[in-house]
Amino acid sequence: MHRTRDDALLARARVARLWPLTAAGVAALLVAALAVLVLLVDTPFETDTEWMATVREDPNAVLMYVSFVMDVIGGGVIAWAIIPLGGAVAFLLARRPIAASYWLVSLAASAAVVQGVKQLVGRERPLEMLVVSDHGSFPSGHTANAATIAIVLGIVLQRAWIWIIGVLGIVVMALSRTYLGAHWLTDTLGGALIGVCIAIIVWAPLGVPLLKERLRPRQ
């Protein structure tokens, strides 16, 4: 028998890691399979070209503006410095150093994996790209970053509305990358899977410490 509710939660957390880790394993296998397909086919899939034609056929001014905003937020100094450091500082101020570490390690690992896969696959970006970006279309770094942020914040903050906003953020980021012609649709799928996978894998050894930190009385 567990002496307190907190003891019960900790015991349950130790057992509950199996399902998220299984999901991360499935995500990793899907990314690997998708990367192999991209390497073998060496041209955009029919789904990619059809989707690109659909979103670029009659551009909407509002959607284009939103897409450019997402491009700025999801890349460059904002994505790789301001958001990681700002989030870490916020967690430290809230006296949650383990959450800060989880946040930083997840974002750094996600970015590293994305760049590694990009170099390995070497997929060409769409020709009519409306923004300047680095070489390598698969996977989408913007989408991977959005997915990593969504999962980490959902796990750390444990709020339903955080999960809802996080999922919406992933979808909007993914669609904005195709709307700007920066990525094929399958690039964004690969990025989202990598972000989810990395956030869960990094969480696995930190799950119980994170829960203890959250349950600890604030002084």
Sequence and secondary structure as in RCSB ss.txt:
>XXXX:A:sequence
MHRTRDDALLARARVARLWPLTAAGVAALLVAALAVLVLLVDTPFETDTEWMATVREDPNAVLMYVSFVMDVIGG
GVIAWAIIPLGGAVAFLLARRPIAASYWLVSLAASAAVVQGVKQLVGRERPLEMLVVSDHGSFPSGHTANAATIA
IVLGIVLQRAWIWIIGVLGIVVMALSRTYLGAHWLTDTLGGALIGVCIAIIVWAPLGVPLLKERLRPRQ
>XXXX:A:secstr
  SSHHHHHHHHHHHHTHHHHHHHHHHHHHHHHHHHHHHHH S  HHHHHHHHHHHHS  HHHHHHHHHHHHHTS
HHIIIIIHHHHHHHHHHHTT HHHHHHHHHHHHHHHHHHHHHHHHH     TT SS   S  SS HHHHHHHHHH
HHHHHHH  HHHHHHHHHHHHHHHHHHHHTTSS HHHHHHHHHHHHHHHHHHHGGGHHHHHHHHHS   
